[in-house]
Each structure stands twice: as C-alpha cells, then as structure tokens.
C-alpha cells in the first residue's frame, strides 16, 4: 500500500515535469544550441587564425634586414623605415593597418630587447604579439650567437627532440592525447553532475513551494506521509532528468552518426562511443579522430558509466533533499536566497577544486580529500575516475556519500514535515534547527 | 451509542509552546460534532493529529474502537481550512490521483467521480485545468474529492468559506445526507449559526485546553440562567415594574408583540420555579408572552472563553 502510493506520487511528479513546456524545449533545443555554439566557436577560431594581420615596421636599429621581416602565414609586413616614426603612425592609422612595430636605435642587442614598441588602435591579440616576439627573438638570438662566435651550423645539428612514451605497468601504452581525453571525460562528467544537481534540485524546490502556495499539501499529507511525498517528488524529478539524459544521448548519437558520415569516419567506431556524449564533439573536431576513438574505447567505459550513475544518484539525492527542505521552509522563491549559498557553494568548490587539481595531479592530496568529502565527492571523484582510482577509494567515497545522504534525507524530512504546514513565518537557521527537534 | 473517534489526553508541544494540553474528546458515531474555539486555540493541531499529519507527544487515539492505524486515513476524509489543488493539473486527472491516494482504484474513482460531477452539474470541467476555474468551482471539486472515498469520518474545517449562499446550502445538504448515510462529521467553524443549525455535539477548545464538551442540548441546559422573557399587559407599568423588581432581578427585554406591554427579562435565582413565577405574574397582569431564555451557541462560546481567562 505504501509502495503503491509512492509509485503514484512518483508518476505524478514525473509527468508534471515531463509535460512541462520548458522541459520539452530544454530537452530538444539545448543539444541544438550546444552543437551550434561549438560550430560557431570552431568557425570563429578558424577564421581568426586564417586572418592575415598587416603590420608596418620602422626599424632604426640597423640590427635587422629586410629578410628578417618575411611575411608569414598570419602576418604581412610593410616597411616604413624610410619615414619618420610620427609620420609612420599617421600612415598606419589612415590605412587601417593592424599596428606599427617600432624598433629604436640602440647600441647593444640587450638594450634592443627592452625597447621595442608596438602601436595599435585596439589592443592586439596575444597570438599576434607572441608571434612578433618569437620572430624578433629568433633573429636577435642568432645575431647574439654570431657576436659570441658560436657556430650556428653545429648548434642546429645538436638540436634534439625528446618524446617520452607513457605506459602503465601492465604495458598498456598511452599518449598525451589520451590524457587530454581523460581530462575532458572527467571534467565533463563532473560538470554535468553539478549542472544537473543545480537545475533539478531547484526544480524539486519549486515544486515543493508550488504545493505549499497552492495549499494542496495538507490535502495530500492527509493521505500519505510527508516523507513519502518528499521522496516521491525527488525520485519522480530524477526520472525526468534521466529521461532528459537519455534523449540527449540519443540525439548526440544521431548527430554523431550524421557528423561521422560528414567527416567520412568509420561510423561503427563512433557507435560504440555514443555513451560519452561530452567527448564526441571533440573527437570529431580532432584530426586523429580515429586514433582518439580507439584510445577512448580502451578506457573502462562500462565501469566508468556505472560509477557515473552511482555518484550522480548519490549526489542528486543528497542535494535535492536539501532543496526540498529549503522549499518547505519558505513561502515563495525569493525567500530561498539566504539558503541557496551554502548549497551552491560546495558544488562550486567541487568543480573548481576539480579543475584546478585533478588536471595537474589527479591523485594528489587535495584531489583525493575532496573526492572523499560527500558534498564534493560526486563531482571530484568522477573527475578522477578516468585516471584510474584504486577501487577501495571509490568504495569508501561511495560509502561516505550514502551514509551522508541517508542522514541528510532524514534531517531534511524533519524540516520538510514541519515546513510544509508553516505559513507566513520568516525562517532562519535557528528556526530550522528548532523544527528538527519537534 | 458507540464512539467512532476517541482521543485520550492528547498533548502536543511545539518547542516550549504547548499547543494541546490533555485534550480528550469523544465523537459519537453518525453525529455532527462541532469543534469550536478561538483562533490559535489548537483546533487545527488536534485535527491534524486525528489525520496523522502530526504525531501527538502524549495520549491515545482510538478510531472505531481500535488504536488509530496508518491505513485508517482511507476511512477519513479531510477538508482543511487552507485548501487548494494543483493549478496546472486537469480537474479529472487530479481528482483521480487524489482518490487513488485515498486507496480507491482508478476505475472505481472514475465511476464515483462521474456520479458526483453529474450531480453537481460540472461534468464539462473534467478536462479543464484548475487554474481556469473560479474559486467557488474549485471548492466544489475539492468537496467532491474529500467525500469520494465515502469515509466513515469526515472532517471539515470551515467548509462553507468561499461558497456563495446557494452553493453553501448545496454543501450543507450534502453534509446532512452523508450523515444520514452513516458518516460521522467533525465540523470546525467560527460561524455559530451553522453550529446551532447542524451540530449535535460540540467541544470547545481554548488556549490548548478543552474547556467544554458534550451534547449541545445538555450544554445549553448547563448554561441556562433560569431567565424568562415575559410580556405583561397592564395599565400601570411603572408600579408593576417596581413591585416585580423587589422580588426578582429584572432587566428590560426586547421582543416583538402586538400590545404595548411591559417587556421584562426575569431571573429566577432565589429558588423559585417557573410555575411560581407564572402564578405570581398571573395575579398581577395579563401574560401575553412567556418564554425561557435559551443561551445561543454564540453566548456559550463567549461566556466559556471569558470564564477560562
């Protein structure tokens, strides 16, 4: 009987979310927006890379020759050494060139390095400046070496390149590209979990507030226990979220198939990677897409997926029950502000700690500790998992997460039980603490 | 007569505030039981405890002779004072959902809803969303949902608020009909005229304590002041008034009559009976009006609360 009622509530909550117009729009439009955004970024960065900057120069130093200012793929040089610097500025401005490089007359190479200037209307891009710097540095270094009587030919012959090949003890080779893929996978998973918790947690909260303001809540809890109503709501909303994930995965898969035909890739290989939507776009964009896909397939995708679901559910249950308690404590959404900070904070910390530490040192102290703390572990642990985490750490982290969410749900239910029947009361933390003991 | 609901020494504290202090009531089967009290007295808390929304700190509740069980919610229907429906859900779907939560099957709920919707002539609302209904319309749906599972015990908290007089009458008739069919009704209200009209039993709660309960007739007897309203036809009103005043405590009374009579309210506090009074008056004037003053529910409410403070 109790299970039946819980089922009824879950079904109602699920349908209420899924039938909502904004859910439908979100589900079908946002993947399109995401693909559009990626395409736009790719297009823009490509076109800015292809753009040729016109740079004029006035070289009074006599250290350089015309050969030192050869046009490159991105820079076209114009020699204005013949004119005065102030006149050159005027010319550059009038003809709308991208900038003016000024090399003053100095006695030594060392002095030159400090005194070169670049004039422009707008702040120039870092790429342009660093390629100008590289060029000048190169040329000056060579001149300096000549001064120091260093044999340039021998120096060139001695130029070597070391490439360290990565592999683990069982002999599996890996590459830096794979490291990048792992980072992308981990970050993507952690970020998705955070976004989902915030979006769907807020949904649970709004739904609680709606029941409170429409005053139906007392009718409902004369038939079911408040705890059942709360859990039904949390689970039903999670169902809507999982459905959304599923639809997104299918859409991503379809787009990937379409994309792989477009890029002429082996579509069978991409079929198998469809489980990891965050990574597909990257793989498509990479030139060695085939290699990347092979590398991805070597990762323990299935167990990663299981861990993702477990940590995701644990984190969602933990936070959404807090959201439900907050919703029960207030009369409208504006009153939730004061309680939102402590909820969003650990999620943000999780993501930023993850971004900052996991990339550099996935098994360092900070990353390990934050992947154990239940309020950040769903995010940080998921970021670490692609790098291979000892099973006992995952188990311990999950265990702590489960213990904590059981405790938090228990406390949240106590607040919820009292809160849903409380109207017109300005609630603070002291009040909430009191409710826990009613 | 058997009691369908008995509460024994219910205590409920909210922090340091005691909302209910040893409250015991007995609700006889198939009666209409008025639960009265000023705002904030603890009525709603008691009703929520009966509905198992809130748990009592101390005390026992018996439903139909047995300790109250979680499943007993299927035999109780509750219309809270603060009530509402899911605004964005359709009327029919929502009614079925709420009925299912009370333990009805989907088909049974549909069948019964059709009956009630036809009866209230609101069949064409079935596919409307609640937000499209007026307040009175939503209240009708709410009433139907409350009684749909034919509960043994119905608890109405201010059932007539939000209804126009025509619909209030409709609801009142339905409440009486439900009582006649075997339901017991607990009725919480501030409107004393409906208490007077409907309630057979009452309990009065004031500042967390039950200060009065029983059959309304018995309570009225208990509260009667042994006063009588009389109209006396006489030529010498002043002289008569003076004479009567010496023997009884007398005050002016107001009522309608055809004669220009002396209208008095006479209080028999000195052990005289009604017969003595009639004999006494009969000798002195023509009695054209003689009635015992019965305290109204309103009088009792105000007096009891005043005495308690």
Interface residues (C-beta under 8 A of the other chain):
Chain A: X1 X5 X8 X9 X12 X16 X210 X211 X214 X215 X216 X218 X219 X220 X221 X222 X223 X224 X225 X226 X421 X423 X434 X437 X438
Chain B: X14 X15 X48 X51 X52 X53 X54 X70 X71 X73 X76 X78 X79 X80 X82 X83 X84 X85 X86 X87 X88 X89 X97 X98 X100 X101 X102 X103 X142 X145
